[in-house]
């Protein structure tokens, strides 16, 4: 099975050439699933959501989308009112539920977790948070997955800080959530946010739960060219290729291969 992992496209500040080339590449690849791990927009404006929806409509189905911290309105008085009263309306109108979307394919069980918040009791609302109800729900879905399935959780913020990453996520409840997900059998946690692709094991349990982050297709680069991940799921391993935009097309920038649980 082949998955495409996108995040941080930031329509309104997208790299237009890279976005167009990514669309062509993904259509030609015909993946089994497209996963979009948040920050579809730059400022959460309706026109940015419309642009994101129009572009995603050109990509293969099925598709799973979860929001990021940029996907709530926050520029201007009217936008702030929307943020506090209906923060996910624009997202949900176009992409469905902002939390708890599910997908199952041959040998794969996947669920989404919204780590973005419209407001928090701290100054930087761009950072992530996970609630106890969310943790219980995800744990239940992981534990209910058929034996042998690769269990995947999709969220925007990395649940734990990434060593050497260009920015922080500082997810309230993130470490506790990561521990619970590992205990429940999560194999892969997909995220974005830091605009730099990575693959790293979570330091809990048997060490085989992998945190996998994709880069950005925006102009907000942080140490890597615009790109996305190709994830290939085989019986014994998961292979991740970070694709990078160069010379009008995408080429492999870095690859990882990690063993699956027996």
C-alpha positions in Angstrom: 0.0 0.0 0.0 1.2 3.5 -0.8 0.2 6.6 1.1 1.0 10.3 0.3 1.5 12.5 3.3 1.1 16.2 2.9 1.0 19.1 5.4 1.5 22.8 5.7 0.5 23.8 2.2 -0.6 27.2 3.5 -2.8 28.4 0.7 -2.5 32.1 0.7 1.3 31.6 1.1 1.8 28.5 -1.0 4.6 27.8 -3.4 2.5 27.9 -6.5 5.0 26.1 -8.7 5.6 23.3 -6.1 1.9 22.9 -5.5 1.1 22.5 -9.2 4.0 20.0 -9.6 2.9 18.1 -6.5 -0.6 17.7 -7.9 0.7 16.3 -11.1 3.1 13.9 -9.4 0.5 12.6 -6.9 -2.1 12.0 -9.7 0.4 10.0 -11.7 1.4 8.0 -8.6 -2.2 7.0 -7.9 -1.7 6.3 -4.2 -4.0 4.2 -2.1 -4.6 7.1 0.3 -3.8 10.8 0.5 -3.3 12.1 4.1 -3.2 15.9 4.7 -1.9 16.7 8.2 -3.1 20.2 8.7 -2.3 23.9 8.0 -4.1 23.9 4.6 -4.3 27.7 4.9 -2.2 30.6 5.9 -4.7 32.8 7.8 -7.8 30.6 7.8 -9.6 32.9 5.3 -12.6 31.5 3.4 -10.8 32.2 0.1 -7.8 30.2 1.2 -10.0 27.3 2.2 -11.7 27.5 -1.2 -8.3 27.4 -2.9 -7.2 24.4 -0.7 -10.5 22.5 -1.4 -10.2 23.2 -5.2 -6.6 21.8 -5.3 -7.3 18.8 -3.1 -10.4 18.0 -5.3 -7.9 17.3 -8.2 -6.0 14.6 -6.2 -6.9 10.9 -6.0 -9.3 9.6 -3.5 -9.6 8.3 -0.8 -8.4 11.2 1.3 -8.2 12.0 5.0 -7.7 15.7 6.2 -7.1 17.1 9.6 -6.7 20.7 10.6 -3.7 22.6 11.9 -3.2 25.7 14.0 -3.4 28.0 10.9 -6.8 26.6 9.9 -8.9 28.9 12.2 -9.7 32.5 11.3 -7.5 35.1 13.1 -6.9 38.2 11.0 -9.4 41.0 11.6 -12.2 41.6 14.1 -14.8 39.6 12.2 -12.4 36.8 11.7 -11.6 36.7 15.4 -15.3 36.5 16.2 -15.5 33.5 13.9 -12.5 32.0 15.6 -14.0 32.1 19.0 -17.5 31.1 18.1 -17.1 28.6 15.2 -13.4 27.9 14.8 -13.7 24.8 12.6 -16.8 25.7 10.5 -14.8 26.6 7.4 -12.8 23.5 7.7 -15.7 21.2 8.3 -17.8 22.7 5.5 -15.2 21.6 3.0 -13.4 18.6 4.5 -15.6 17.0 7.1 -15.1 16.4 10.8 -12.1 18.2 12.3 -11.5 15.4 14.8 -11.9 11.7 14.8 -12.1 10.9 11.1 -11.5 7.3 10.4 -10.3 5.2 7.4 -9.6 1.5 7.0 -8.0 -0.1 4.0 -6.4 -3.6 3.5 -4.1 -4.0 6.5 -4.4 -0.4 7.7 -6.5 1.3 10.4 -6.2 5.1 10.6 -7.8 7.8 12.8 -7.3 11.5 13.1 -6.6 13.7 16.1 -7.1 17.4 16.1 -4.2 18.9 18.1 -5.0 22.5 17.1 -6.9 24.9 19.4 -8.8 28.1 18.7 -7.6 29.5 22.1 -5.6 28.3 25.0 -4.5 29.5 28.5 -1.1 30.5 27.2 0.2 33.2 24.9 1.1 31.1 21.9 -2.0 29.5 20.6 -0.2 28.0 17.7 1.1 25.2 19.9 -0.7 22.0 20.2 -2.9 20.3 22.9 -4.5 16.9 23.4 -7.5 16.3 25.6 -8.2 13.3 27.8 -11.4 12.5 25.8 -9.4 12.5 22.6 -6.8 10.2 24.1 -9.5 7.7 25.2 -11.1 7.8 21.8 -7.9 7.2 19.9 -6.8 4.4 22.3 -10.2 2.7 21.8 -9.9 2.8 18.1 -6.3 1.5 18.1 -7.2 -1.3 20.4 -10.2 -2.3 18.2 -8.1 -2.5 15.0 -7.9 -5.9 13.5 -4.9 -8.0 14.4 -2.0 -7.4 12.0 -3.3 -3.9 10.8 -0.8 -1.1 10.7 -2.3 1.4 13.2 -1.9 5.0 12.2 -2.8 8.3 14.0 -2.8 11.5 12.1 -2.4 14.9 13.8 -0.9 18.2 12.9 1.6 18.8 15.8 4.3 16.3 16.6 3.3 14.9 20.0 6.9 15.2 21.3 9.6 17.6 20.4 11.7 16.6 17.4 15.5 16.6 18.2 17.1 19.2 15.9 13.7 20.5 14.6 13.5 24.1 13.4 10.6 24.9 15.7 8.6 23.5 18.7 5.2 22.1 19.0 4.9 22.0 22.8 1.8 20.0 22.8 -0.1 20.1 26.1 -0.7 16.4 27.0 1.4 15.3 24.1 3.9 13.1 25.9 1.1 11.4 27.9 -0.9 10.8 24.7 2.2 9.4 23.0 2.7 6.9 25.8 -1.0 5.8 25.7 -1.0 5.4 21.9 2.2 3.3 22.1 0.6 1.1 24.8 -2.5 0.7 22.6 -0.4 -0.5 19.7 0.0 2.6 17.4 2.6 1.9 14.7 2.8 5.3 13.1 1.9 8.8 14.1 1.8 11.2 11.1 2.2 15.0 11.6 3.4 18.2 10.1 3.9 21.7 11.7 7.6 22.0 11.7 7.9 22.2 7.9 10.8 19.6 7.9 10.4 15.9 7.1 11.5 13.5 9.8 11.2 9.9 10.9 12.0 9.0 14.5 10.9 6.3 17.0 9.0 7.3 20.1 11.0 6.4 23.2 8.4 4.2 24.8 7.4 0.6 24.8 9.3 -1.5 22.3 10.6 1.6 20.4 8.8 0.6 17.2 6.2 3.4 17.1 7.4 5.8 14.5 6.7 9.6 14.4 6.7 10.7 10.8 6.5 14.3 9.7 6.1 15.8 6.3 7.5 19.1 5.0 5.7 22.1 3.5 4.5 23.1 0.1 4.5 26.8 1.1 7.0 29.6 0.9 7.7 29.1 4.6 10.7 26.8 4.2 12.7 25.7 7.3 15.7 23.8 6.1 14.2 21.7 3.3 12.8 22.4 -0.1 9.0 22.2 -0.6 7.9 18.6 -0.5 5.8 15.8 0.8 6.2 12.2 1.9 5.6 8.9 0.1 4.9 6.1 2.6 5.1 2.5 1.4 3.6 -0.2 3.7 5.0 -3.7 3.2 4.5 -6.8 5.4 7.8 -6.4 7.3 8.5 -2.7 7.1 7.4 0.9 6.4 9.4 2.9 3.9 9.3 6.7 3.9 10.6 8.9 1.1 10.7 12.6 1.5 10.2 14.2 -1.9 11.7 17.6 -2.6 10.9 20.1 -5.3 13.8 20.9 -7.6 14.1 22.0 -11.2 10.4 21.9 -11.9 9.8 18.4 -10.5 10.1 16.3 -7.4 12.9 14.0 -6.5 13.8 11.9 -3.5 15.5 14.0 -0.8 15.8 11.4 2.0 14.6 7.9 2.6 14.0 5.8 5.7 13.0 2.2 6.2 11.8 1.0 9.6 10.8 -2.5 10.8 7.2 -3.3 11.7 6.2 -5.2 14.8 6.1 -8.9 14.1 
